[in-house]
């Protein structure tokens, strides 16, 4: 004859097993529903890729301290701010390449954002009028940039010239680093001032 306490223990274990089984089944059903919901919300079409267009990159050359225009084909978004970031990203990719004429590490990821706004003294309404571009660089780019007045100035001026070549309405450029004003790029080029894109005059260069 089975003792009473063993009967009670068996009943408790049976109830606990049934409870655990029901809980596992409930969790499985919930996971299955989440999976189905995720499948139904997944995109059915591939993301739209910006069409390739001709862009002029005004690249610096350390050999003769020149600014050389080069024409490249690259995807360019329709939004002006995103377009500006794309061309500057490609310019900095050229500088990060092993055979660069102006070696600067970092590449396209060094451009955090580019904001376009009416230049001081122009009306904010409409599409006409000069624009101010605010280029927000990363702290890693500034920290790794080679120090020296000439090399820093070439980087700044090449950015200004590239913006002017692709967005003619941009007449002024200001620089931020990690969203903050910084005294200089790497100890020399002044980042507290506003640059006029007309100051950055490229020389005739090769077309690629």
Order of alpha helices (4+ residues) and beta strands (2+ residues): alpha-beta-beta-alpha-beta-beta-alpha-alpha-beta-beta
